[in-house]
Amino acid sequence: MSTTQANRGKPPTALTRTEEERALIEHAKSLLAERFSLTETQSHRMLQRMSMNTSIPLVKIARSIINSME
């Protein structure tokens, strides 16, 4: 039985959530990069600045960007 099959139906672990959060942040970065003609580094920095300026966690900023741009 694979790990994926063994974990099916169980709540996500911290590691799984971290992978999901990374995926969300990567997706938001790519949307920003495409929309504003930025490099990956510039779009990541933009996300970080938004997070710092608003005191909202980076992953929540990423989700908000994804929801508003798709």
Residue frames as a rotation matrix with the C-alpha (Angstrom) as fourth column:
MET 1
0.585 0.811 0.000 0.00
0.811 -0.585 0.000 0.00
0.000 0.000 -1.000 0.00
SER 2
-0.242 -0.683 0.689 1.42
0.624 -0.653 -0.429 3.38
0.743 0.327 0.584 -0.94
THR 3
-0.837 -0.136 -0.530 1.67
0.514 -0.531 -0.674 6.30
-0.190 -0.837 0.514 1.47
THR 4
-0.823 0.568 -0.029 -1.03
-0.525 -0.739 0.423 8.14
0.219 0.363 0.906 -0.47
GLN 5
-0.123 0.799 -0.588 -3.43
-0.092 0.581 0.809 5.23
0.988 0.154 0.002 -0.13
ALA 6
-0.366 -0.085 -0.927 -2.62
0.821 0.439 -0.365 4.84
0.437 -0.895 -0.091 3.57
ASN 7
-0.894 -0.064 -0.443 -3.35
0.309 -0.803 -0.509 8.52
-0.323 -0.592 0.738 4.27
ARG 8
-0.692 0.685 0.226 -6.57
0.018 -0.296 0.955 8.70
0.721 0.665 0.193 2.28
GLY 9
0.308 0.937 -0.162 -9.43
0.328 0.055 0.943 9.94
0.893 -0.344 -0.291 4.47
LYS 10
0.155 -0.326 -0.932 -7.12
0.984 -0.032 0.175 11.11
-0.087 -0.945 0.316 7.26
PRO 11
0.945 0.156 -0.286 -6.69
0.163 -0.987 -0.002 14.77
-0.282 -0.045 -0.958 8.16
PRO 12
0.631 -0.748 0.205 -3.66
0.153 -0.139 -0.978 16.41
0.760 0.649 0.026 6.54
THR 13
0.387 -0.620 -0.683 -0.43
0.909 0.131 0.396 16.47
-0.156 -0.774 0.614 8.52
ALA 14
0.545 -0.269 -0.794 1.62
0.022 -0.942 0.334 19.60
-0.838 -0.200 -0.508 9.07
LEU 15
-0.564 -0.816 0.123 3.93
0.099 0.081 0.992 18.46
-0.820 0.572 0.035 6.26
THR 16
-0.325 0.537 0.779 1.03
0.941 0.269 0.207 18.07
-0.098 0.800 -0.593 3.83
ARG 17
0.732 0.609 -0.306 -0.31
0.595 -0.790 -0.149 21.49
-0.333 -0.073 -0.940 4.70
THR 18
0.119 -0.776 -0.620 3.12
-0.095 -0.630 0.771 22.97
-0.988 -0.032 -0.149 4.17
GLU 19
-0.739 -0.348 0.577 3.28
0.478 0.333 0.813 21.41
-0.475 0.877 -0.080 0.69
GLU 20
0.144 0.883 0.448 -0.19
0.989 -0.141 -0.040 22.77
0.028 0.449 -0.893 -0.08
GLU 21
0.696 0.073 -0.714 0.81
0.286 -0.941 0.183 26.20
-0.658 -0.331 -0.676 1.19
ARG 22
-0.393 -0.900 -0.188 3.93
0.040 -0.221 0.974 26.15
-0.919 0.376 0.123 -0.96
ALA 23
-0.555 0.254 0.792 1.82
0.820 0.323 0.472 25.27
-0.136 0.912 -0.388 -3.97
LEU 24
0.579 0.812 -0.079 -0.57
0.801 -0.584 -0.134 28.15
-0.155 0.014 -0.988 -3.26
ILE 25
0.412 -0.506 -0.757 2.30
0.005 -0.830 0.558 30.61
-0.911 -0.234 -0.340 -2.89
GLU 26
-0.666 -0.674 0.320 3.92
0.283 0.169 0.944 29.38
-0.690 0.719 0.078 -6.13
HIS 27
-0.151 0.710 0.688 0.60
0.988 0.100 0.114 29.74
0.012 0.697 -0.717 -7.96
ALA 28
0.768 0.437 -0.468 0.08
0.494 -0.869 0.000 33.27
-0.407 -0.231 -0.884 -6.65
LYS 29
-0.047 -0.879 -0.474 3.66
-0.016 -0.474 0.881 34.19
-0.999 0.049 0.009 -7.62
SER 30
-0.710 -0.231 0.665 3.12
0.600 0.295 0.743 32.96
-0.368 0.927 -0.071 -11.16
LEU 31
0.316 0.892 0.324 -0.14
0.949 -0.302 -0.094 34.90
0.014 0.337 -0.941 -11.47
LEU 32
0.697 -0.119 -0.707 1.55
0.165 -0.933 0.320 38.09
-0.698 -0.339 -0.631 -10.27
ALA 33
-0.379 -0.925 -0.011 4.55
0.131 -0.065 0.989 37.53
-0.916 0.373 0.146 -12.52
GLU 34
-0.488 0.265 0.832 2.34
0.867 0.260 0.426 37.06
-0.103 0.929 -0.356 -15.55
ARG 35
0.548 0.836 0.009 -0.02
0.835 -0.547 -0.059 39.94
-0.044 0.040 -0.998 -14.78
PHE 36
0.903 -0.185 -0.387 2.68
-0.057 -0.946 0.318 42.50
-0.425 -0.265 -0.866 -13.96
SER 37
0.765 -0.641 -0.069 5.60
0.044 0.158 -0.986 41.18
0.643 0.751 0.149 -16.07
LEU 38
0.511 -0.564 0.649 7.70
-0.857 -0.281 0.431 40.40
-0.060 -0.777 -0.627 -13.00
THR 39
-0.396 -0.655 -0.644 10.39
-0.488 0.744 -0.457 37.85
0.778 0.133 -0.614 -12.33
GLU 40
0.289 0.459 -0.840 9.69
0.422 0.727 0.542 35.07
0.859 -0.511 0.016 -9.84
THR 41
-0.518 -0.577 -0.631 11.87
0.830 -0.161 -0.535 36.85
0.207 -0.800 0.563 -7.28
GLN 42
-0.929 0.196 0.315 10.02
-0.196 -0.980 0.031 40.14
0.314 -0.033 0.949 -7.76
SER 43
-0.011 0.995 -0.101 6.61
-0.375 0.090 0.923 38.52
0.927 0.049 0.372 -7.45
HIS 44
0.124 -0.010 -0.992 7.68
0.754 0.651 0.088 36.67
0.646 -0.759 0.088 -4.29
ARG 45
-0.837 -0.484 -0.256 8.97
0.539 -0.647 -0.540 39.91
0.096 -0.590 0.802 -2.81
MET 46
-0.612 0.702 0.365 5.65
-0.441 -0.685 0.580 41.57
0.657 0.194 0.729 -3.67
LEU 47
0.312 0.722 -0.618 3.80
0.154 0.603 0.783 38.83
0.938 -0.339 0.077 -1.78
GLN 48
-0.221 -0.491 -0.843 6.14
0.913 0.201 -0.356 39.22
0.344 -0.848 0.403 1.19
ARG 49
-0.965 -0.156 0.209 5.64
0.103 -0.964 -0.244 42.99
0.239 -0.214 0.947 1.28
MET 50
-0.175 0.975 0.138 1.86
-0.422 -0.200 0.884 42.61
0.890 0.097 0.446 1.14
SER 51
0.330 0.257 -0.908 2.04
0.548 0.731 0.406 40.14
0.768 -0.632 0.100 4.01
MET 52
-0.530 -0.630 -0.568 4.30
0.833 -0.260 -0.489 42.35
0.161 -0.732 0.663 6.13
ASN 53
-0.915 0.142 0.379 2.35
-0.109 -0.988 0.108 45.55
0.389 0.057 0.919 5.45
THR 54
-0.046 0.996 0.083 -1.00
-0.597 -0.094 0.797 44.01
0.801 -0.013 0.599 6.34
SER 55
-0.597 -0.281 0.752 0.13
-0.786 0.394 -0.477 41.55
-0.162 -0.875 -0.456 9.07
ILE 56
0.653 0.755 0.059 -1.67
-0.693 0.628 -0.355 38.80
-0.305 0.191 0.933 7.17
PRO 57
0.073 -0.663 0.745 0.11
-0.077 0.741 0.667 35.46
-0.994 -0.106 0.003 6.75
LEU 58
-0.632 -0.485 -0.605 1.72
-0.603 -0.183 0.777 34.92
-0.488 0.855 -0.177 3.36
VAL 59
-0.920 0.290 0.263 -0.45
0.376 0.841 0.390 31.92
-0.108 0.458 -0.883 2.53
LYS 60
0.013 0.965 -0.262 -3.63
0.690 -0.198 -0.696 33.94
-0.723 -0.172 -0.669 3.16
ILE 61
-0.016 -0.117 -0.993 -2.36
-0.488 -0.866 0.110 36.68
-0.872 0.487 -0.043 0.87
ALA 62
-0.914 -0.384 -0.134 -1.61
-0.315 0.461 0.830 34.02
-0.257 0.800 -0.542 -1.77
ARG 63
-0.559 0.781 0.278 -5.13
0.755 0.618 -0.218 32.56
-0.342 0.087 -0.936 -1.49
SER 64
0.225 0.660 -0.717 -6.63
0.266 -0.749 -0.606 36.03
-0.937 -0.054 -0.344 -1.82
ILE 65
-0.350 -0.438 -0.828 -4.61
-0.668 -0.504 0.548 36.77
-0.657 0.745 -0.116 -4.95
ILE 66
-0.984 0.003 0.181 -5.52
0.110 0.802 0.587 33.44
-0.143 0.597 -0.789 -6.52
ASN 67
-0.243 0.970 0.008 -9.23
0.811 0.208 -0.547 34.00
-0.533 -0.126 -0.837 -5.79
SER 68
0.307 0.404 -0.862 -9.21
0.021 -0.908 -0.418 37.53
-0.951 0.110 -0.288 -7.16
MET 69
-0.295 -0.544 -0.786 -7.15
-0.751 -0.377 0.542 36.84
-0.591 0.750 -0.297 -10.29
GLU 70
-0.979 -0.041 0.202 -8.76
0.078 0.833 0.548 33.63
-0.190 0.552 -0.812 -11.52
